C-alpha cells in the first residue's frame, strides 16, 4: 500500500498571492545553482536542531503536528543524507534519530537499542533494487519489449480468449512491469482465502478442488509452475491504462534478469550493487547473524524468517539505515549508472488519481509546491514497504529529492502491527527547509553583484535575488554596447514597458570542470510581469520558449558563469552578445 503525500508543499507556503500578482514560471528542476551542504551552515544547523526537538517531543507525547504515533510499540531508525559538496557528504548521512520502543526493549531476548547499524526487514523496498539491477545489467532499452520475449511461457493465443478472462501477456512490456502499469494483480494467490476454514460461514462459496500452486511458506512453487499458471491469470486492467500495484510484476522482472544474465537474481544483485557499494548489511532474505537484528516479538511472528519462494526480487530484502543512505546517495550521484540513464530513470511513467502523485520505476513521486500561488514544484521520489500484519511487523520508507541532492530513509519494527510512517516522513520537510534556505543564501552570496566588460564594449549587467524560496536569481540592469538591452529584449518579446520584463536565471546542470574551476550553464526565463500568471489555469509554459530567439547561432537566453577553484563566481559569458562580463562588486541591497 502507499502512504498519503509527504507534505513538502507546506515548506513553500510562505506567502499568499492573488493570481493577478506576478508569478515566475521556472523550468522544471532546481531553481538555484549547485550549492554546498555544510553542517555549520546556520540555516541547516537550525533546521536540524528543530527536527531533533520535534522528534523528541513526538516520542515524549505520542502525538504531534503530523498526527499520532505509537511510542510504546514502534521502534525506528531515521536519517537524512546528501550528495552535495560539503561536510554533509562526508558520511552516509548528516542527521540521524533512533528510538527503541518500551515493548521491544523489554522483550524476552533483551534486544539492543536501535542504531544506524540495526538491520530491519525492508520488504517492498526490494522493488527498487530489482529495477536498479535491471538497469545495471540490461539497461532501459528493454523497457518497451514485451514480457513474452523473455518469458515465452506466458504466451497464449489471444485470438481464443477475451481480455477480461485472460491476460494478454504479449501486450505487457518490461517497463510496465517496473512501473505498476501492467494491469496485473497484486499477488498470484498468496492471500487467496479459498482454503481457509469456515469460509462458507463468511458468505463465500465452498471450493473443495482448489489446487493452484500458491507461493507460500507451506507449499512449493517452481518457476515453471508459476509461469504456467500465471499464463491463465485474469487481468485487472488493460496494460498501460492505469497503475495497479503488483508484487508479482517484480517477481517476473527477477526472472527476466535471470534469463538474460544466466545468473540467479541474488548473484546479480550481489555483484552489480551490493559489492560495489559495500552494502554489507543488505541481503536477500534474513542474514544468519542476528547480532544487530531488530526482531519484534520473535523471529517467526515478526516475519524475520519469511522465505517465500520466488519473492527474491519483490519483498525479500533486509538492510540497515547506514546501507540505505548509501543507496540513496549512489542513485542520485549516478554511481552505478550513467547520468543520462539516471535522468531517464528518475522520471514519472504515469499519473495517479491524485494530481500530487505520479508513479515511476517503481517510485511513488510526490510533487510539493503550490504553483502558481507560491512556488515551483519539488518532486520527492519515494518508495514504501508496509506489507500488512499477515506478512511482517516491519515498515520502511525512502525519499529522494534529486533536484536538491538530499534524501531520507526510515526503518521501523513494531511489536503489534506494521507502523504507519506517514507522520515520521512528514517531519522530513524540516530538513529540506534548511537546505532550501541555505541554497537561497549561497546563491545570493555567490552570484549577486555587478558584472562589467573588460574592454571598450560598454556592456554590463547586475544580478539580484529574492529571498522568497523558489524565485531564484534575476537580472536587473542590463546594458549591451551602450544600449539598454532590457529594452531590446522587450521589443523582441512584445513587452510594452522594459521595466515589466522579468529575466530570471535557472541552472541547466550543464557544466564543464577543469583544474582552475568550472563553467555552469544557465537559461533565462523571460516573462511579462503585467500578464496574469495563469488566468486560473496553471499552465506555466516557459519550457516551450527556451532558445526561441537566437543571434549568430546562440540563444538570447543563454548565460554561462565561470567559477574559480574555490567555487566563487568570477564572470558571466553571454554568447549571443559575444561578451564576457567580469564580476566587480556587490550592489548595495
Wavefront OBJ file of the C-alpha trace (Angstrom):
o trace
v 0.000 0.000 0.000
v 1.106 3.594 -0.498
v 1.019 6.402 2.024
v -0.507 9.833 1.784
v 1.720 12.511 0.205
v 4.616 13.826 2.214
v 3.626 17.395 2.877
v 6.629 19.165 1.461
v 4.194 21.673 -0.020
v 3.903 23.335 3.363
v 7.532 24.383 3.075
v 6.632 26.755 0.327
v 3.511 28.363 1.733
v 5.498 31.374 2.815
v 3.312 33.949 1.171
v -0.196 34.241 -0.211
v -0.637 35.877 -3.595
v -3.506 36.513 -5.952
v -3.463 35.241 -9.498
v -3.038 38.792 -10.686
v 0.319 39.056 -8.876
v 3.376 38.201 -10.950
v 4.423 34.567 -10.563
v 7.714 33.318 -12.012
v 7.346 30.276 -14.252
v 10.618 28.355 -13.893
v 11.938 25.414 -15.851
v 11.372 22.075 -14.147
v 14.277 21.221 -11.915
v 16.463 23.050 -9.390
v 15.783 26.773 -9.309
v 19.125 27.641 -7.688
v 22.684 26.839 -8.799
v 24.669 23.993 -7.195
v 25.274 24.611 -3.500
v 27.079 23.058 -0.558
v 25.507 21.350 2.418
v 27.697 22.140 5.415
v 26.692 21.197 8.920
v 27.947 24.535 10.254
v 25.613 26.420 7.915
v 23.241 28.394 10.151
v 20.086 27.534 8.197
v 20.888 23.819 8.111
v 22.095 23.722 11.713
v 18.910 25.413 12.884
v 16.630 23.131 10.887
v 18.321 20.002 12.250
v 18.022 21.229 15.837
v 14.313 21.859 15.272
v 13.948 18.442 13.666
v 15.537 16.697 16.654
v 13.390 18.701 19.057
v 10.235 17.772 17.165
v 11.062 14.061 17.290
v 11.965 14.296 20.982
v 8.574 15.865 21.642
v 6.799 13.327 19.428
v 8.413 10.427 21.298
v 7.528 12.002 24.634
v 3.845 12.638 23.890
v 2.986 10.218 21.085
v 1.273 12.985 19.140
v 2.388 15.909 17.025
v 1.527 18.289 14.212
v 1.556 15.439 11.673
v -0.556 13.019 13.674
v -0.131 10.364 16.377
v 2.458 7.592 16.532
v 2.655 4.525 18.741
v 5.581 5.215 21.057
v 5.063 2.022 23.072
v 5.386 -0.478 20.242
v 7.200 1.151 17.285
v 10.999 1.205 17.169
v 12.619 3.068 14.309
v 15.770 4.499 12.757
v 15.704 7.555 10.513
v 18.377 9.521 8.632
v 18.827 12.414 6.212
v 21.606 12.268 3.612
v 23.067 14.435 0.863
v 25.089 14.213 -2.343
v 26.055 17.893 -2.428
v 29.590 19.083 -1.765
v 30.285 19.984 1.842
v 30.676 18.293 5.192
v 27.243 16.620 4.938
v 28.599 14.389 2.158
v 31.454 13.079 4.305
v 29.267 10.405 5.901
v 26.389 8.306 4.577
v 24.023 10.693 6.371
v 24.267 14.035 8.157
v 21.416 13.591 10.651
v 20.066 10.509 12.393
v 17.498 9.679 15.022
v 16.775 6.339 16.657
v 14.055 5.243 19.024
v 13.654 1.929 20.829
v 10.083 1.299 21.960
v 9.456 0.085 25.546
v 7.574 -3.049 24.417
v 10.547 -4.021 22.258
v 13.220 -3.067 24.794
v 11.528 -5.169 27.447
v 11.246 -8.203 25.184
v 12.391 -11.693 26.195
v 15.656 -11.588 24.198
v 16.988 -8.358 25.773
v 17.397 -6.668 22.368
v 19.870 -3.911 21.579
v 18.771 -0.341 21.121
v 18.094 0.793 17.559
v 21.133 2.305 15.800
v 22.499 3.102 12.357
v 23.715 -0.489 12.062
v 20.459 -2.116 13.146
v 19.117 -4.473 10.490
v 15.436 -4.391 9.573
v 13.368 -6.209 7.003
v 12.715 -3.711 4.168
v 10.190 -5.832 2.208
v 8.746 -3.770 -0.637
v 11.886 -1.634 -0.983
v 13.258 -4.716 -2.730
v 11.493 -3.424 -5.855
v 13.980 -0.547 -6.030
v 16.935 -2.943 -6.034
v 15.257 -5.078 -8.705
v 14.789 -2.200 -11.148
v 18.287 -0.937 -10.339
v 19.720 -4.383 -11.092
v 17.772 -4.497 -14.345
v 19.127 -1.109 -15.426
v 22.642 -2.021 -14.342
v 22.752 -5.252 -16.327
v 20.329 -4.800 -19.223
v 19.620 -1.051 -19.449
v 16.259 0.539 -20.131
v 16.367 -0.390 -23.809
v 14.267 -3.437 -22.977
v 11.527 -1.391 -21.310
v 9.443 -1.406 -24.498
v 9.947 -5.117 -25.164
v 7.001 -7.435 -24.500
v 7.344 -9.627 -21.442
v 6.844 -12.723 -23.611
v 10.113 -12.014 -25.430
v 11.945 -13.118 -22.289
v 9.285 -15.306 -20.661
v 7.713 -17.165 -23.599
v 5.875 -19.455 -21.183
v 3.414 -16.615 -20.683
v 2.466 -16.566 -24.360
v -1.096 -17.513 -25.175
v -3.327 -17.417 -28.206
v -5.061 -14.064 -27.792
v -7.472 -14.887 -30.612
v -9.188 -17.529 -28.490
v -9.556 -15.527 -25.300
v -11.168 -12.308 -24.184
v -9.091 -9.687 -22.384
v -11.470 -9.910 -19.400
v -10.863 -13.594 -18.661
v -7.188 -13.908 -19.536
v -4.191 -11.604 -19.521
v -2.723 -10.985 -22.962
v 0.896 -11.070 -21.837
v 2.291 -10.153 -25.239
v 0.705 -6.707 -24.755
v 2.564 -6.071 -21.482
v 6.056 -4.571 -21.634
v 9.010 -4.893 -19.277
v 8.755 -1.187 -18.430
v 5.096 -1.583 -17.498
v 6.031 -4.285 -15.001
v 8.604 -1.916 -13.464
v 6.069 0.917 -13.117
v 2.971 -0.997 -11.926
v 1.342 -0.365 -15.306
v 0.946 -3.980 -16.419
v -2.665 -4.190 -15.269
v -1.910 -7.450 -13.451
v -2.900 -8.496 -9.890
v -1.006 -7.567 -6.749
v -0.068 -11.183 -5.948
v -0.724 -14.517 -7.583
v -2.698 -16.169 -4.775
v -0.766 -15.697 -1.561
v -3.798 -14.045 0.037
v -6.389 -16.333 -1.564
v -8.978 -17.273 1.074
v -10.297 -20.359 -0.717
v -8.538 -22.790 1.590
v -9.472 -21.013 4.815
v -11.593 -22.962 7.316
v -15.214 -21.922 7.865
v -15.097 -19.735 4.772
v -18.702 -20.710 3.978
v -19.830 -19.022 7.202
v -18.438 -15.770 5.850
v -20.816 -15.948 2.897
v -18.304 -17.215 0.336
v -18.996 -20.399 -1.692
v -17.094 -23.588 -0.869
v -14.463 -24.848 -3.346
v -13.024 -28.237 -2.445
v -10.873 -28.612 -5.586
v -8.585 -25.621 -5.059
v -5.226 -26.832 -6.372
v -3.358 -23.797 -7.683
v 0.333 -23.908 -6.611
v 0.286 -20.803 -4.445
v 3.686 -19.492 -3.417
v 3.632 -19.655 0.367
v 5.833 -20.967 3.127
v 3.702 -24.141 3.235
v 3.829 -25.012 -0.450
v 6.307 -25.443 -3.258
v 6.019 -23.237 -6.320
v 8.597 -23.700 -9.042
v 9.224 -21.008 -11.632
v 7.860 -23.362 -14.289
v 4.619 -23.985 -12.403
v 4.244 -20.330 -11.526
v 4.599 -19.137 -15.134
v 2.291 -21.872 -16.416
v -0.475 -20.923 -14.009
v 0.154 -17.205 -14.477
v -0.390 -17.517 -18.226
v -4.047 -18.245 -17.401
v -4.403 -15.347 -14.957
v -7.192 -12.815 -15.486
v -6.085 -9.160 -15.709
v -7.140 -6.227 -13.550
v -6.941 -3.608 -16.315
v -5.527 -3.121 -19.787
v -1.735 -2.682 -19.931
v -0.692 0.953 -19.773
v -4.146 2.133 -18.722
v -3.870 2.797 -15.001
v -1.383 1.987 -12.209
v -2.217 -1.204 -10.296
v 0.219 -2.144 -7.543
v 1.747 -5.559 -8.187
v 4.327 -7.568 -6.244
v 4.383 -10.354 -8.794
v 5.428 -7.898 -11.522
v 8.801 -7.697 -9.777
v 8.951 -11.445 -9.392
v 8.697 -11.566 -13.191
v 11.399 -8.896 -13.548
v 13.634 -11.078 -11.397
v 13.032 -13.997 -13.754
v 13.858 -11.783 -16.753
v 17.135 -10.731 -15.151
v 18.000 -14.361 -14.523
v 17.133 -15.411 -18.085
v 19.160 -12.598 -19.687
v 22.229 -12.845 -17.435
v 22.315 -16.606 -16.868
v 22.762 -15.955 -13.149
v 20.493 -16.049 -10.131
v 18.907 -12.778 -9.055
v 20.813 -12.963 -5.757
v 24.125 -13.263 -7.568
v 23.349 -10.404 -9.950
v 22.309 -8.182 -7.036
v 25.441 -9.039 -5.076
v 27.922 -8.430 -7.899
v 26.212 -5.446 -9.530
v 25.060 -3.436 -6.499
v 25.833 -4.808 -3.035
v 29.559 -5.467 -3.519
v 30.424 -2.282 -5.474
v 28.735 -0.118 -2.827
v 29.986 -2.260 0.088
v 26.467 -2.801 1.394
v 27.487 -5.422 3.919
v 24.271 -5.101 5.954
v 21.985 -5.755 2.981
v 20.816 -9.214 1.938
v 18.174 -11.235 0.158
v 16.234 -12.936 2.966
v 17.321 -12.702 6.604
v 21.027 -12.724 7.475
v 22.280 -15.614 9.589
v 23.976 -13.251 12.036
v 21.287 -11.613 14.183
v 23.613 -9.581 16.407
v 22.308 -6.270 15.014
v 18.863 -7.542 14.094
v 15.708 -5.731 15.150
v 13.259 -8.590 15.749
v 9.999 -7.649 17.495
v 8.223 -10.439 19.443
v 10.159 -13.336 17.856
v 11.639 -14.369 14.504
v 8.528 -16.148 13.262
v 5.883 -13.670 14.381
v 7.835 -10.663 13.127
v 8.297 -12.010 9.614
v 12.064 -12.160 10.048
v 12.084 -15.758 8.830
v 9.761 -15.137 5.876
v 11.221 -17.006 2.925
v 8.554 -17.253 0.258
v 9.643 -18.989 -2.951
v 10.004 -16.652 -5.904
v 9.911 -13.419 -3.882
v 13.641 -12.662 -4.066
v 13.000 -9.756 -6.440
v 9.819 -8.439 -4.819
v 9.715 -8.430 -0.993
v 12.698 -10.396 0.307
v 15.371 -7.932 1.395
v 16.883 -6.741 4.683
v 19.100 -3.716 5.285
v 20.338 -1.074 7.728
v 19.965 2.691 7.867
v 23.646 3.117 7.003
v 23.273 0.996 3.875
v 20.052 2.631 2.685
v 21.634 6.070 2.985
v 24.476 4.836 0.780
v 21.901 3.511 -1.680
v 20.153 6.886 -1.875
v 23.443 8.701 -2.399
v 24.554 6.267 -5.107
v 21.284 6.618 -7.038
v 21.322 10.425 -7.012
v 25.068 10.586 -7.821
v 24.735 8.046 -10.670
v 27.482 5.971 -9.061
v 26.460 2.756 -10.845
v 24.639 4.186 -13.868
v 25.392 6.921 -16.368
v 23.902 10.337 -15.646
v 21.686 10.088 -18.732
v 20.401 6.697 -17.573
v 19.626 8.067 -14.107
v 17.830 11.066 -15.633
v 15.587 8.709 -17.604
v 15.030 6.508 -14.562
v 14.014 9.341 -12.232
v 11.016 10.449 -14.261
v 7.311 9.655 -13.952
v 5.723 6.892 -16.018
v 2.108 7.784 -15.272
v -0.197 9.927 -13.177
v -2.473 8.668 -10.435
v -5.950 9.887 -9.494
v -4.241 12.277 -7.057
v -2.721 15.190 -9.042
v 0.107 15.416 -6.489
v 1.148 11.790 -7.066
v 2.797 10.118 -10.039
v 4.312 6.667 -10.463
v 7.863 5.987 -11.619
v 10.045 2.878 -11.898
v 8.857 1.923 -9.269
v 8.807 5.174 -7.262
v 5.760 6.981 -5.968
v 6.531 10.610 -6.844
v 5.056 13.281 -4.603
v 5.067 16.804 -6.034
v 5.335 19.542 -3.427
v 4.927 23.235 -4.096
v 1.926 25.378 -4.898
v 2.327 26.864 -8.366
v 1.119 29.436 -9.293
v 0.323 30.778 -5.835
v 3.672 30.488 -4.116
v 6.395 28.323 -5.574
v 7.602 25.840 -8.205
v 7.332 22.093 -7.757
v 9.727 19.881 -5.836
v 9.495 16.193 -6.727
v 10.154 13.627 -3.986
v 10.817 10.104 -5.261
v 9.578 7.761 -2.561
v 9.230 4.051 -2.082
v 7.392 2.422 0.796
v 7.057 -1.014 2.291
v 4.148 -1.821 4.556
v 3.203 -5.416 3.877
v 0.411 -5.835 6.392
v 0.227 -7.669 9.666
v -0.089 -11.076 7.973
v 3.273 -10.653 6.255
v 5.549 -8.948 8.782
v 5.805 -6.357 11.554
v 8.182 -4.120 9.574
v 7.686 -0.891 7.642
v 10.196 1.161 5.681
v 10.243 4.362 3.700
v 12.767 6.110 1.466
v 12.538 9.527 -0.183
v 14.909 11.094 -2.729
v 14.915 14.724 -3.885
v 17.263 14.588 -6.905
v 16.905 18.301 -7.722
v 18.406 19.182 -4.344
v 20.692 16.197 -3.763
v 19.070 15.242 -0.467
v 17.063 12.282 0.753
v 15.928 10.341 3.786
v 15.353 6.773 4.930
v 13.115 5.391 7.689
v 13.181 1.820 9.009
v 10.806 0.520 11.664
v 9.659 -2.557 13.520
v 6.563 -2.846 15.701
v 5.541 -5.411 18.289
v 1.877 -5.392 17.201
v 1.412 -4.347 13.558
v 3.433 -2.605 10.819
v 3.822 1.069 11.677
v 2.267 3.831 9.600
v 5.283 6.038 8.847
v 3.379 8.990 7.405
v 3.941 11.199 10.453
v 7.649 10.370 10.567
v 8.084 11.139 6.867
v 6.169 14.401 7.099
v 8.735 15.770 9.550
v 11.390 15.482 6.845
v 10.130 18.785 5.461
v 12.096 20.432 8.269
v 15.381 19.052 6.927
v 14.579 20.057 3.356
v 13.596 23.523 4.527
v 17.089 24.124 5.907
v 18.655 23.016 2.635
v 16.423 25.320 0.568
v 17.139 28.308 2.797
v 20.846 27.605 2.515
v 20.555 27.411 -1.287
v 18.978 30.893 -1.337
v 21.748 32.335 0.835
v 24.566 30.730 -1.132
v 23.150 31.822 -4.489
v 22.827 35.380 -3.185
v 26.375 35.487 -1.840
v 27.964 33.977 -4.945
v 26.023 35.379 -7.899
v 24.637 38.661 -6.627
v 26.532 41.711 -7.890
v 27.611 43.826 -10.865
v 29.331 42.362 -13.938
v 31.110 44.565 -16.499
v 33.114 44.097 -19.690
v 36.899 44.475 -19.535
v 37.165 46.111 -22.977
v 35.520 49.101 -24.604
v 32.158 47.480 -25.351
v 30.387 49.359 -22.550
v 28.421 46.281 -21.534
v 27.275 45.316 -18.052
v 24.562 43.605 -16.070
v 23.592 43.304 -12.449
v 22.219 40.207 -10.777
v 19.815 40.415 -7.875
v 17.941 37.828 -5.845
v 14.702 37.334 -3.962
v 14.620 35.742 -0.525
v 11.305 34.182 -1.417
v 12.026 30.460 -1.789
v 11.856 29.244 -5.360
v 12.082 32.626 -7.094
v 15.756 32.247 -7.935
v 18.184 34.908 -9.131
v 17.384 37.504 -11.776
v 18.969 40.154 -13.992
v 18.161 43.730 -13.040
v 20.111 46.304 -15.106
v 21.374 45.068 -18.496
v 23.442 47.133 -20.965
v 24.943 45.867 -24.233
v 27.280 48.089 -26.274
v 25.902 51.123 -24.516
v 22.271 50.223 -25.248
v 19.561 49.248 -22.766
v 19.374 45.547 -23.560
v 16.228 45.109 -21.473
v 14.512 47.466 -23.915
v 15.824 45.408 -26.854
v 14.522 42.152 -25.370
v 11.187 43.773 -24.522
v 10.676 44.824 -28.139
v 11.519 41.326 -29.395
v 9.073 39.753 -26.937
v 6.320 42.334 -27.319
v 6.531 43.628 -23.740
v 5.209 47.191 -23.673
v 7.476 48.519 -20.930
v 11.009 47.194 -20.366
v 10.578 47.607 -16.602
v 7.872 44.919 -16.769
v 10.277 42.341 -18.216
v 11.381 39.623 -15.787
v 14.715 37.936 -16.610
v 15.226 35.047 -14.198
v 18.148 32.640 -14.439
v 17.838 28.904 -13.866
v 20.649 26.306 -13.912
v 20.556 23.693 -16.694
v 23.017 21.351 -14.929
v 25.261 21.505 -17.999
v 28.782 22.115 -16.720
v 32.466 21.749 -17.520
v 35.086 21.045 -14.878
v 38.752 21.942 -15.250
v 41.733 22.465 -12.974
v 41.216 26.208 -12.494
v 37.484 25.903 -11.805
v 34.304 25.227 -13.738
v 31.682 26.641 -16.084
v 27.966 26.457 -15.283
v 25.236 26.898 -17.899
v 22.036 28.838 -17.174
v 18.989 29.745 -19.217
v 16.878 32.833 -18.667
v 13.104 32.672 -18.449
v 11.689 35.889 -19.900
v 8.226 36.927 -18.700
v 5.954 39.946 -18.939
v 5.145 40.718 -15.303
v 1.922 42.540 -16.216
v 0.278 39.436 -17.642
v -1.943 37.312 -15.404
v 0.189 34.435 -14.201
v -2.145 31.743 -15.464
v -5.645 33.184 -15.611
v -6.855 30.491 -13.186
v -5.272 27.691 -15.274
v -1.757 26.800 -14.072
v -0.099 26.179 -17.430
v 3.450 27.525 -16.856
v 4.757 27.023 -20.392
v 8.202 28.614 -20.120
v 9.697 25.312 -21.282
v 8.138 25.953 -24.707
v 10.082 29.198 -25.199
v 13.630 28.175 -24.297
v 16.108 29.067 -27.077
v 13.252 30.506 -29.119
v 15.210 33.603 -30.207
v 18.808 33.305 -31.385
v 21.548 35.576 -32.643
v 24.549 34.220 -34.524
v 23.618 30.664 -33.523
v 23.279 31.348 -29.805
v 20.112 31.686 -27.755
v 19.392 35.130 -26.380
v 18.545 33.378 -23.107
v 21.919 31.609 -22.691
v 24.313 32.606 -19.891
v 27.491 30.773 -18.852
v 29.087 31.519 -15.480
v 32.760 30.840 -14.747
v 33.714 29.812 -11.220
v 37.249 29.608 -9.813
v 38.767 26.630 -7.997
v 37.121 27.748 -4.736
v 33.703 27.779 -6.409
v 33.391 31.579 -6.467
v 31.800 33.256 -9.491
v 34.306 35.382 -11.420
v 32.485 36.156 -14.690
v 29.478 35.524 -16.897
v 29.534 34.982 -20.659
v 26.607 35.985 -22.872
v 27.332 34.025 -26.085
v 24.719 35.804 -28.234
v 26.316 39.160 -27.390
v 29.853 37.784 -27.813
v 30.871 39.277 -24.486
v 32.242 38.101 -21.153
v 31.471 40.281 -18.142
v 33.679 40.128 -15.068
v 32.177 40.280 -11.595
v 33.173 43.572 -9.975
v 31.402 44.057 -6.690
v 28.180 43.503 -4.864
v 25.411 46.027 -5.216
v 24.127 47.669 -2.115
v 20.917 45.855 -1.211
l 1 2 3 4 5 6 7 8 9 10 11 12 13 14 15 16 17 18 19 20 21 22 23 24 25 26 27 28 29 30 31 32 33 34 35 36 37 38 39 40 41 42 43 44 45 46 47 48 49 50 51 52 53 54 55 56 57 58 59 60 61 62 63 64 65 66 67 68 69 70 71 72 73 74 75 76 77 78 79 80 81 82 83 84 85 86 87 88 89 90 91 92 93 94 95 96 97 98 99 100 101 102 103 104 105 106 107 108 109 110 111 112 113 114 115 116 117 118 119 120 121 122 123 124 125 126 127 128 129 130 131 132 133 134 135 136 137 138 139 140 141 142 143 144 145 146 147 148 149 150 151 152 153 154 155 156 157 158 159 160 161 162 163 164 165 166 167 168 169 170 171 172 173 174 175 176 177 178 179 180 181 182 183 184 185 186 187 188 189 190 191 192 193 194 195 196 197 198 199 200 201 202 203 204 205 206 207 208 209 210 211 212 213 214 215 216 217 218 219 220 221 222 223 224 225 226 227 228 229 230 231 232 233 234 235 236 237 238 239 240 241 242 243 244 245 246 247 248 249 250 251 252 253 254 255 256 257 258 259 260 261 262 263 264 265 266 267 268 269 270 271 272 273 274 275 276 277 278 279 280 281 282 283 284 285 286 287 288 289 290 291 292 293 294 295 296 297 298 299 300 301 302 303 304 305 306 307 308 309 310 311 312 313 314 315 316 317 318 319 320 321 322 323 324 325 326 327 328 329 330 331 332 333 334 335 336 337 338 339 340 341 342 343 344 345 346 347 348 349 350 351 352 353 354 355 356 357 358 359 360 361 362 363 364 365 366 367 368 369 370 371 372 373 374 375 376 377 378 379 380 381 382 383 384 385 386 387 388 389 390 391 392 393 394 395 396 397 398 399 400 401 402 403 404 405 406 407 408 409 410 411 412 413 414 415 416 417 418 419 420 421 422 423 424 425 426 427 428 429 430 431 432 433 434 435 436 437 438 439 440 441 442 443 444 445 446 447 448 449 450 451 452 453 454 455 456 457 458 459 460 461 462 463 464 465 466 467 468 469 470 471 472 473 474 475 476 477 478 479 480 481 482 483 484 485 486 487 488 489 490 491 492 493 494 495 496 497 498 499 500 501 502 503 504 505 506 507 508 509 510 511 512 513 514 515 516 517 518 519 520 521 522 523 524 525 526 527 528 529 530 531 532 533 534 535 536 537 538 539 540 541 542 543 544 545 546 547 548 549 550 551 552 553 554 555 556 557 558 559 560 561 562 563 564 565 566 567 568 569 570 571 572 573 574 575 576 577 578 579 580 581 582 583 584 585 586 587 588 589
